[in-house]
Structure formats: C-alpha cells, structure tokens
Amino acid sequence: FRKGFSLVSVLAILGAALYVSADSLKAAVPALAGVLDAYVGFVDGLRLQLDGLMQSATLAINGN
C-alpha cells in the first residue's frame, strides 16, 4: 500500500508542478510548447469536468 500511495503522490506532485510551471518551461524550451499546451489543455478539460460533476452533486444534495 505504501509503495502504491507514494507512487501516486509523486506522480500527482510532478503533474501539478508541470502544470504550474508550463509557461516558464515554454519560455526556457520553446520546442516543448506544443506538448505543454496540449498537457495544459488536457488538465483544464479535466478541471472543467470535475467542476461540472461537483455542481451536479451540489444540486442533488440541495434538492434542486
């Protein structure tokens, strides 16, 4: 359990760090711009889906 949890935690931290530093990485390494833009777009899409799910859950809980 500890190895699996640690692996997922490290991957989440690396993914978040890559997302947050994408602009500075694009400035430092212009060849990565396309890949970083695709990654940021993918993560933004996931964030929008999660927001939609949370809004639906909030409405369901409140009975609206």
C-alpha positions, -999 to 999 in steps of 0.1 A, spaced: 0 0 0 28 24 9 46 20 -24 14 25 -44 4 55 -24 38 70 -27 39 65 -65 6 81 -70 15 110 -47 48 116 -66 30 115 -99 4 139 -87 30 163 -74 50 161 -106 19 167 -127 9 197 -107 44 211 -109 45 207 -146 11 223 -150 20 253 -128 54 259 -144 43 253 -180 46 290 -191 82 293 -177 91 259 -193 78 271 -227 99 302 -224 130 282 -215 125 254 -240 104 266 -270 105 231 -286 82 219 -258 55 245 -264 32 222 -283 34 193 -258 29 217 -228 0 234 -245 -17 200 -251 -10 189 -215 -24 222 -200 -54 219 -222 -60 183 -211 -57 193 -174 -80 223 -179 -106 199 -196 -104 176 -166 -108 205 -142 -140 217 -161 -154 181 -160 -147 179 -122 -164 213 -118 -195 201 -136 -196 170 -115 -193 190 -83 -220 214 -94 -243 184 -102 -236 168 -68 -242 201 -50 -276 205 -68 -285 169 -60 -276 173 -23 -296 206 -20 -325 190 -38 -327 215 -67 
